[in-house]
Amino acid sequence: MSLSVDYMIETFAKLARIPSPSGNTGKVMKWVEQELKRLGIGYTVTNKGAILATLPGKCDERQRLLSAHVDTLGAMVKEIKANGRLRMTMIGGFAWNAVEGEYCEIETGDGRVYTGTILTTKASVHVYSREAGKMERTEEVMEVRLDERVNSREDVLALGIQVGDFVSFDPRVTITSSGFVKSRHLDDKASAAIVFGVLAYLREAGIELPFTTHFLISNNEEIGYGGNASIPEKTVEYLAVDMGAIGEGQATDEYCVSICAKDSSGPYHYGFRKRLTQLAEENGIYYKVDIYPFYGSDASAALRAGFDIVHGLIGPGIDASHSHERTHWDAFENTAKLLLAYLASTELAV
């Protein structure tokens, strides 16, 4: 029995196509529950809506926790304009130009879904000439053009759209013959899919872990507090599985598992990080150690909340994070292999 990269890629595609901006993750969490049931893995649902699955291990006194999140960037209707367009407010952190021209969906409070396109207020170069390209992309100049016959605020209200309705971005999932995975929301649905791949392998192979291990699928990471509660009291190690950031000056690429040494919250636990790099080297896993300057994780949120644990962070290398993201099958596989090596290891960092 071998680890199935195909299953992980297929799982990612399913997850990516379920709209789940932070604050409106009910549908994707329902999918998570259904998949855990299919795999025969027990779980609980927290008051905040996160899901905690558990695999019992040989040692129960000192436990491990892994997390991945399935909430994504998105927006919310801030204003219904007089011309029938929608002004938005961000959910999560991104640049407005990263979603300009993107197709989107608006979900009303009663569950109706409408489509639209995100544009600037001066999108046509035939009308606005140089202004169209030179204007700064800010909340004030971005709007949704609805795919409905609306010309006024009253027309939009008649559709049931209200201020506070959620806006989700079309993921545009594409998997190339060369092994690249292009999509929005690789952060962090790629890692969630990898965690499911690991769970499926462990379950089907009947492997007993050395330590009882919890798998937290969180739903509020993009707004900063997805993994800082509901951590079982016997947890001593917390490993966040999130994306590795790629860019100028970064070591991470689209094929590796990236091991984070430091992000905006400060250094990750040095002993834990060294243990992860050691496991990668012992198992011939392609990895890079890197620093993410503008980044925080569920694990760092847990430390800020005061939990007495050691924390680490790994994930597949992802290009153009919080924009038009891309990674490769190899990054899925290398991340999964390191997770399996870590879960099978009998040493703790504390």
N, C-alpha and C positions, 0 to 999 in steps of 0.2 A: 504494500500500500504506500502510495507517495502523495506528497502535498500537491493539490490541484490548483495550478495557476488559472486554468480555465474557469474553475468555480469562483475564484476570487474576482476575476475580471467581470464575469457575468453578474456576480453579486454587486460589484461596484456600479455597473450600468443600471441595475434595478434601483439601487439606492439613489443614484444621481437623478433619476427621472421622477422621484417622488419629491414634490416641493416641500421644503422644510426650513424656511427661514427661522432664525431664533425667535421663540415666542409662539410659533405655530408649527409644532413638530409632531402633532398627534398621529398623522398618517404614517410617517416613517417609523415612529416608535411602535405602532401596531404591526408593521412589517417585521421589525426586530423581534417582537414577541412571537409572531407566527414562525419565524425561522428557528428560534430557540426551541420552540415546541417540536418542530419537525426534527431537530437534532437530538431531542430528548434531554435537554439541559435545563435544570431548574433555575428559576430567577425570581426576583422580587421587583416591584415597581415602587420607586421612591415618591415622596410627596411632591417633589419638583418634576416628576415625570421621567426621570432617568431610569435605566434598567440595570440591575445588578445580577449577573449570572455567576454561578459558583461551581467550580470543580473541586470536590474534596481531594485532599492529598494525604500522604503518609504522615506528615507533621501538621498538626492543627493549631499548635500554640503560637507559631510565628507564621504569618500569612503574607501573601503577595497580592497586589492589585494592579491590573492593567486597565487603561482607559483609552477609548477612542470616541470621537463625537460625530453625530450625524446632523446637528443643526448647521445651517449655512448662512452666508451673507444673504441679504435681501433688503427690502424696503417696506415702508408703510405709507399709506395715503395720508399726506399732511394737509392737503387743501384740494377741494374741487373748484376749479377755476371757472370763470364766467364763460369761457369759450368751450367748455366741455373737456378740457385737458386736466390731467391729474398732476399735482405737485407732490413730491415724495420727501420722506426723511429716511436716512440710512438706518439699516440694522447691521451692525458690525462695522468694520473699518475697511474702506476701499476708496479708490479714486473714481469720481464720477465719469471720467473719460473711459474707464474700464468697462462700463456698461452702456455707453452711448451706442445706439443702433441695435441694442439687444432686444429680442422678443421677450415678452414677460406675460405673467398671468396675475390677475387680481382676483382674490377670493373674498367674497362677501361674508358677512356674519352668518347668513343662513345657508352658506355652502355653495352658492352659485359662483361659477368661474368665468371670467372674461379675459380675452387676450388683448395684447397691445404691443406697442413698440416704444422704447425709451429714446427720446430725442431731445435736442436743445430747442429753445424757443425760436431760434433762428437757424433752422437746419438747412434750408434751401439756399444754395450758392447763387441760384438764378434770381433770387429776391434780395438776399442780404450780402452777396458778394464776399468781400474780405472779412466781414464781421463773423461769418459762419465759422471760420477756422480760428480767428484770433481771440474770440471771447473766452474768458476763463470759465471752466466747467465747475459751477457751484450749484448748490441746492436750488438757488433762486432761478436758474436758467434751464434746469432739467425738468422734463415733463413726460408723462405717458400719453401717447395718442391711442385711444381706445379703438378697437375694431368693431365699433358700433356706430349707428347713425345718431351721433350726439353733437349738438352745437351750443349747448348751454349747461349751466349747473343743474338746472331742473331736469334736463334730459338724463344726466348721469344719475341723479338721485332716484329717478324712476326705475333705473336698472337695479336698484338696491345697493349701489356702491356708496360707502360712507367713509368719512375720515376715520382712520384707524384700521382700515382693511389692509391685509397683507399683500405685498407684491413679491413674487418670486421670479427668478431669472431662468430663461431657457438654458439647460445645461449643455445642449448640443453635443452629446456623447458621440465620439468618433474613435474607433479602434482601427489602426492602420495595419496593413500587411507586414510592415517592418517592425511591428510590436509597440508602437507608440499609442498611448491612451490620451486623447485630447478631450477636455471637458471642463466646464465649471464644476466647482465643489469637489474636486479631488481632495482639497482640504475640507473635511477630513474623511470623506466617505471612502476614499481609497484605503485609508488605514482601518476603518471599520470593516471593510470587505476583507482585508488581510486578517484581522482578528477572527472573523467568521471562518476564513479558510483554515486557520490554526485550530479553532474549536472543532470544526468538522473532522479534521485529521485526527486530533486527539480522541475524539469520541468514536470514530469508526475504527481506529487502531486499538482501542481499549487500553490506552496508556494511562497509568496512574502517576500523577505528578508528585514530586517529593514534598511539596508544600501545598496546602489548601490555597487555591488561587481564585480571586474574584475578577470578573471582567465587567467593567463599568462602561455602558454605552450612554454617554452624556448628551444632553440636549440644550445646553446653554453656554457652551464654550466660547462662541464668538462674541458674547457679551460679558465674558469674564468670570463666570461663577459656576461652570458646569460640573466641576469635580471637587469642590471644596466642602462637600457634605456627604453623608451616607457612606462614609468609609468605615468598613468594619473595624472594631476596636483592636483586633489582633494583628492588623496590617502593620508591617515594618518596612516594606518596600513598595513604592508606587512608581510604575513605569507608564508614562504617557506615550501613546502611539499616535503621532501626529505627523505633519509634513516636514520634510527637510527643505529649507529655503535655498534657492539658487539665484545667483546674481554676481555682479562684478565684485571680486574680492572674496567670493565664497569658494569653499572646497567641494561642496556637494554638487553632484551631477544627477542626471535623470535615470541612472542605472544602479545607483548604490542604495544601501541603507545608510541614512545619515544619523550620526550619534551626536547629540547636542552637548557641548561643553558649557555653554553660557547663552542666555538670552537676556531680554531687557529686565528680567527679575533678578539676574545674577547667576553665579555658577550653579550647575547641577552637581549633585553629590559626586565628589572626585572618585571615591572608592567604587561606587556603583558604575560610573562611566568607564573606569579602567577594567572592571569586570566584563562589561559589555564588549569592549574592544578586544579583550583577551579571548572571549568566546568566538568573536568574529574571526580572529586570526587562527584559532585552533580548528575551526570548521571550514576554513577556506571561503569565507563569505566576503564579498566585495563591500567595503564600507568606507566612509569618510567621517572624520571628526570635524565639527564645524561650530561656528558661533552665529546666532541669529540676532541681529541687533535690535529689531523692532518686532518683538514676538513674546508671547506668554502662553502657557499651557495649562491644562487642567491640573497637572502635578504642581506647578508653581502656585496656582490658586489655592491648592490644599495646604501648602506651607504657609502662605499668607494667612490662612484661616487658623493656623496654630497647631496643625497636626504634627505629632512627634514621629516622623517617618523620614526615610531617605528617598530621594526622588531622582528619576532619570527620564530621558526623552529620546526616542528614536522615531524614524519614519522614512518613507520613500522620498527620494529627492524629487521635488516638483518645481518646474520652471514657471515663472510669471505668476507667483502666488497672489491670490485675490484678484486675478485678472483672467486672461485666457490661458488657463493652466494646461500643463502637459507633463507626463511622465512616461515610463516604459515598463513593459512586462517584467524586465529584470529587477526593477526597483521593488515591485510587488514581491517577487520571489526572494530576493535578498533580505527584505524586511521580515518576511514570514520565517525564513530559515533562522535568522537571529532570534526571533521570538521563541521558536521551538528549542533552540539551544539554551536560551535563558531559562525557559520553563523546566527544562530537564536537568538543569544544574542544581547541585545540592549545596552550593555555597551561597550565603547571604552577604550583603555588603556591610551588615551591622552584626 
